[in-house]
Amino acid sequence: MGPLLQGQPRLQDPYALGVSERWWVQHFEYLKERGYMMRPRYRPGWKPSYDPKGLYGGRYAEDGQDNIHSAIMDALRISDSLLVAMKRIEISTGEDRIASLFSDDAHNSDSRNHCVRIIEVLPVPGEDGEKILVMLWMRRVMEPRFWTVGEAVQFFKEMIEGLQYMHKNNVAHRDCSINNMAMEADAMYTRPYHPVRPKKRYDWSGRALHHSRTRCPPRYYLIDFGQSRMYDPSQPRPTEYALKSGGYTPPEGSEGIPCDPFATDVFLLGNLIRTSFLDGDTHMHEPGISGFEFLRPLVKDMVADDPSERPSMDEVASRFFDIIDKLPWWTLRVRAVKKNEFPLATPFRAVYHVFWTASMMLLLKPAIPSPKPVH
């Protein structure tokens, strides 16, 4: 089996189908038979609705939007129009085994499990070494932005619980950066959003409007288990070489020293909080968000250079909940302000936030917005 196709330049029409997209077109009928309908762009015989030679080409046309990742495709489940993601994987990675493990009934019923749920695993016709994982379509955690400190605290809570749960089941994620966390945000949206251009509606009829996370809480999930490893609890845990994740390499990875992969997971999670919230992300040119200094001592310990000095995920969870329990409600309802916010906009947004917060309290929305349990 050859490597998954990564696409190629499209010389005449930059919005034409790439190599990896044509793979999905070739499997359109098979996926339709299995109950999944891809967008018009990926149906056999597709003709662009736009003029390829026009000034903007397919930039503003729905069928000009290609898939974000060569191995991932969006589709609607025919039976109920549920938007799903189909991920093409190589069996050799073991991703299907770990993802399916945390999707079985026993794990799925545990509220601490925040690993992405696999709806179905499909074989790939003619390719014994590949499978297609079908799961809910989700979006980036940071978009739309967090409105309050409490909203972000709920995200931290679910990711800490999720990684702790993986470790309790002897699985290390090994790549748990912000890139491998996702948000199921359907409850926030008044109408379905487009998978490639989430600011627009799925049917391309206008802007996709959404509620705040406080009013309609989303769910957060750990995704992408291609680098994850499951260990035998009866045997000494082997050391692993740390991987670069989210643009950052853990200290043990820079030194080329194998170490406990669970300790590396702790670093990656702490580094996520540090770079996406506390200090900003130099790789992504993100400025950081004010209001989270109460987590600084915990994060400092999580990102210690010496892996043996980092707390375990059980310790991280215990300390995190102790910190949150002691926070006053007004700290959690404070506006999460990007550190590069335009100064002239700040007072106007602050006034609006006061009235918005009052409305949320009148609606009895908690400061830490927890989604309803999954049944």
C-alpha positions in Angstrom: 0.0 0.0 0.0 1.4 3.4 -0.9 1.3 6.5 1.3 -1.9 8.6 1.5 -1.9 11.1 -1.3 -1.1 14.6 -0.2 -2.4 16.6 -3.2 -0.6 18.4 -6.0 -0.5 21.9 -7.6 -3.5 22.7 -9.7 -2.1 24.8 -12.5 -5.1 26.0 -14.5 -7.7 26.3 -11.9 -6.5 26.6 -8.3 -10.0 25.4 -7.1 -10.0 22.3 -9.3 -10.0 18.9 -7.6 -6.6 17.8 -6.3 -5.2 14.3 -6.2 -6.4 13.5 -2.7 -9.8 14.9 -3.5 -10.1 12.7 -6.5 -9.6 9.7 -4.3 -12.7 10.6 -2.4 -14.6 11.1 -5.7 -13.6 7.6 -6.7 -15.2 6.3 -3.5 -18.4 8.4 -3.7 -20.7 5.5 -4.7 -19.3 3.2 -2.1 -19.7 5.8 0.7 -23.2 6.6 -0.5 -24.1 2.9 -0.3 -22.8 3.0 3.3 -25.1 5.9 4.1 -22.9 9.0 3.6 -23.4 11.8 1.0 -20.5 14.1 0.2 -20.9 17.7 -1.1 -21.6 18.3 -4.8 -17.9 19.0 -5.4 -17.1 15.3 -4.7 -19.8 13.7 -6.8 -18.8 12.0 -10.1 -19.2 14.3 -13.1 -19.1 17.5 -11.0 -19.0 20.6 -13.1 -18.0 23.9 -11.3 -20.8 26.4 -10.8 -18.2 29.2 -11.1 -16.1 30.4 -14.0 -12.6 28.9 -13.4 -11.2 31.8 -15.5 -13.2 34.4 -13.6 -11.6 37.0 -11.4 -12.3 35.1 -8.1 -12.7 31.6 -9.5 -14.2 29.3 -6.9 -13.2 31.5 -3.9 -16.8 32.5 -3.1 -18.6 29.5 -4.5 -19.7 26.6 -2.2 -18.4 24.0 -4.6 -15.0 25.8 -4.8 -14.3 24.9 -1.2 -11.8 22.0 -1.0 -11.3 19.8 2.0 -9.0 21.1 4.8 -6.9 17.9 5.2 -6.1 15.4 2.4 -7.1 12.4 4.6 -10.3 13.9 6.1 -13.6 14.5 4.2 -17.0 15.9 5.4 -20.3 14.3 4.5 -23.9 14.2 5.6 -25.3 10.9 7.0 -28.2 10.2 4.7 -30.5 8.9 7.4 -30.6 12.1 9.5 -28.4 14.7 7.8 -25.9 14.5 10.6 -22.6 16.2 9.5 -19.8 13.7 9.9 -16.0 13.5 9.3 -14.6 10.6 7.5 -10.9 10.0 8.2 -8.8 7.8 6.0 -6.1 6.0 8.1 -3.5 3.4 7.7 -4.1 0.4 9.9 -0.4 0.2 10.8 -0.8 3.3 13.0 -3.2 1.5 15.3 -5.4 4.6 15.5 -8.6 2.6 14.7 -8.0 0.3 17.6 -7.5 3.0 20.2 -10.3 5.2 18.9 -12.7 2.3 18.8 -11.7 1.3 22.4 -12.8 4.6 23.8 -16.0 4.5 21.7 -17.3 1.2 23.1 -20.3 1.2 25.4 -18.3 0.7 28.6 -16.1 3.8 27.9 -18.8 5.8 26.2 -20.9 5.9 29.3 -18.2 7.3 31.5 -18.5 11.1 31.8 -14.7 11.4 32.3 -14.1 10.0 28.8 -13.5 12.9 26.4 -12.0 10.9 23.5 -13.8 11.4 20.2 -16.6 8.9 19.5 -16.3 6.7 16.5 -19.6 6.2 14.8 -18.4 3.5 12.4 -15.2 2.0 11.0 -15.4 1.3 7.2 -13.1 -0.9 5.2 -11.6 0.6 2.1 -12.4 -1.5 -1.0 -9.3 -3.0 -2.5 -7.0 -1.6 0.3 -6.5 -4.1 3.2 -4.1 -1.7 4.9 -6.5 1.2 5.1 -9.8 2.0 6.9 -12.1 5.0 7.2 -13.1 6.2 10.6 -16.5 8.0 10.7 -17.1 10.4 13.6 -19.0 13.7 14.3 -17.7 16.7 12.4 -16.1 19.1 14.9 -14.3 22.4 14.7 -11.3 24.2 16.2 -11.4 24.8 19.9 -10.5 28.5 19.7 -13.1 29.5 17.1 -15.4 31.2 17.9 -13.4 32.8 20.7 -14.0 32.2 24.4 -16.1 35.0 25.9 -15.4 34.4 29.6 -12.8 32.8 31.9 -15.3 30.3 33.0 -15.9 29.1 29.4 -12.2 28.3 29.1 -12.1 26.6 32.5 -14.7 24.2 31.2 -12.4 23.4 28.2 -9.5 22.8 30.6 -11.6 20.6 32.8 -12.7 18.3 30.0 -9.2 18.0 28.5 -7.7 17.3 31.9 -10.4 14.7 32.6 -9.9 13.2 29.1 -6.2 12.8 29.4 -6.5 11.5 32.9 -9.0 8.9 31.7 -6.7 7.8 28.9 -3.8 7.4 31.4 -6.1 5.4 33.7 -6.6 3.0 30.8 -2.9 2.8 30.1 -3.0 4.9 26.9 -0.7 7.8 26.2 -1.8 10.3 23.6 1.7 11.6 22.8 0.4 14.4 20.5 -2.1 16.3 22.7 -1.5 19.8 21.4 -4.4 22.3 20.7 -4.3 20.9 17.1 -5.5 17.5 18.3 -8.4 18.8 20.4 -11.8 19.7 18.9 -15.2 21.1 19.8 -18.6 19.7 19.0 -20.4 23.0 18.7 -23.7 22.2 17.0 -25.7 23.3 20.0 -24.2 26.8 19.7 -25.4 27.3 16.1 -28.9 28.4 15.1 -28.4 26.8 11.7 -25.7 24.3 10.6 -22.3 25.8 9.6 -20.2 24.9 6.6 -17.4 22.5 7.4 -14.7 24.3 5.4 -16.0 27.9 5.9 -17.6 27.7 9.3 -18.5 31.4 9.3 -21.0 30.6 6.6 -24.1 28.3 6.7 -23.9 24.8 5.4 -26.2 25.7 2.5 -24.1 28.8 1.7 -27.2 31.0 2.2 -25.7 33.5 4.6 -23.6 33.9 7.8 -23.7 31.2 10.4 -24.9 32.8 13.6 -24.1 31.3 17.0 -24.8 31.7 20.7 -22.1 32.0 23.3 -20.5 28.9 25.0 -22.1 30.1 28.3 -25.6 30.0 26.8 -25.2 26.8 24.7 -22.2 24.8 26.0 -20.2 22.8 23.5 -18.3 19.5 24.2 -14.6 19.1 23.8 -12.8 16.0 22.6 -9.3 14.6 22.3 -8.8 13.5 18.7 -6.2 11.9 16.4 -4.7 8.9 18.0 -2.2 8.1 15.2 0.7 8.5 17.6 -1.0 7.1 20.7 0.3 4.0 22.4 -1.4 1.5 24.7 0.7 -0.3 27.3 0.3 -3.5 29.2 -0.3 -2.6 32.9 1.3 -5.9 34.0 4.7 -4.9 32.4 7.1 -2.0 33.2 6.1 1.0 31.0 8.6 1.5 28.2 10.1 4.8 27.6 9.4 6.7 24.4 11.0 9.4 22.3 8.9 12.6 22.6 7.4 14.0 19.4 7.0 17.6 18.3 3.4 18.6 18.8 1.7 21.8 17.9 4.9 23.4 16.9 6.6 22.6 20.2 9.1 19.9 21.2 9.2 18.8 24.9 12.5 19.2 26.6 13.2 15.5 26.5 12.5 15.5 22.8 15.0 18.3 22.2 17.6 16.3 24.2 16.8 13.1 22.4 16.2 11.3 25.7 13.4 8.7 25.9 11.2 9.1 28.9 7.8 8.2 30.4 5.2 9.1 27.7 2.7 10.0 30.3 5.0 12.7 31.6 5.3 14.0 28.1 1.5 14.2 27.8 1.5 16.3 31.0 4.0 18.7 29.4 2.0 19.0 26.2 -1.2 19.8 28.1 0.5 22.3 30.3 2.2 23.9 27.3 -1.1 24.2 25.6 -2.5 26.3 28.5 0.7 28.3 28.6 0.9 29.1 24.9 -2.8 29.4 24.0 -3.9 31.3 27.1 -1.2 32.5 29.5 1.7 33.8 27.4 0.6 33.4 23.8 1.9 31.3 21.0 4.9 32.5 19.1 4.6 29.9 16.4 1.0 30.9 15.6 1.5 34.6 16.4 -1.3 34.4 19.0 -1.1 37.0 21.8 -2.5 35.0 24.7 -5.6 35.8 26.8 -5.8 37.7 30.1 -7.5 36.3 33.2 -5.8 32.9 33.8 -2.9 33.7 36.1 -4.5 31.6 38.8 -3.3 28.6 36.7 0.3 29.7 36.5 1.7 27.7 39.4 0.1 24.4 38.1 1.2 25.0 34.6 4.8 25.8 35.7 5.0 22.4 37.3 3.4 20.7 34.3 6.1 22.0 31.9 9.1 21.4 34.2 12.2 20.5 32.1 12.7 17.3 34.1 9.9 14.9 33.3 10.3 13.2 36.8 9.4 16.5 38.4 6.1 16.9 36.6 2.9 15.9 38.4 0.9 12.9 37.2 -2.5 13.5 35.5 -4.2 12.5 38.8 -2.3 15.2 40.6 -3.0 17.7 37.9 -6.7 17.0 38.1 -6.7 17.2 41.9 -4.8 20.5 42.0 -6.9 22.0 39.1 -10.2 21.3 40.9 -8.9 22.6 44.1 -7.9 25.9 42.4 -11.3 26.2 40.6 -13.3 25.5 43.7 -11.7 28.5 45.5 -12.3 31.0 42.7 -15.1 33.5 43.3 -17.9 33.6 40.7 -17.0 37.0 39.4 -13.5 35.8 38.4 -15.1 33.1 36.3 -17.5 35.6 34.6 -14.7 38.0 33.7 -14.3 38.7 30.0 -11.5 36.7 28.4 -9.6 39.5 26.7 -7.0 38.9 24.1 -3.8 40.6 25.1 -3.6 42.4 21.7 -7.1 43.8 21.9 -7.5 47.2 20.3 -7.5 49.6 23.3 -10.2 51.9 22.0 -12.6 48.9 21.7 -12.0 47.7 25.3 -14.3 50.1 27.2 -17.2 49.5 24.8 -16.8 45.7 25.0 -16.5 45.9 28.8 -19.8 47.8 29.1 -21.6 45.3 26.8 -20.1 42.4 28.8 -21.7 43.8 32.0 -25.2 43.7 30.5 -24.5 40.3 28.8 -23.4 38.8 32.0 -26.5 40.1 33.8 -28.7 38.4 31.1 -26.8 35.1 31.5 -27.3 35.2 35.3 -31.0 36.0 34.9 -31.2 32.9 32.6 -29.5 30.9 35.4 -26.5 30.0 33.2 -23.6 28.9 35.4 -20.2 30.6 35.3 -18.6 27.3 34.2 -20.9 26.2 31.4 -21.2 22.4 31.4 -22.9 20.6 28.6 -25.8 18.2 29.2 -24.7 14.6 29.7 -24.6 12.4 26.6 -27.2 9.7 26.7 
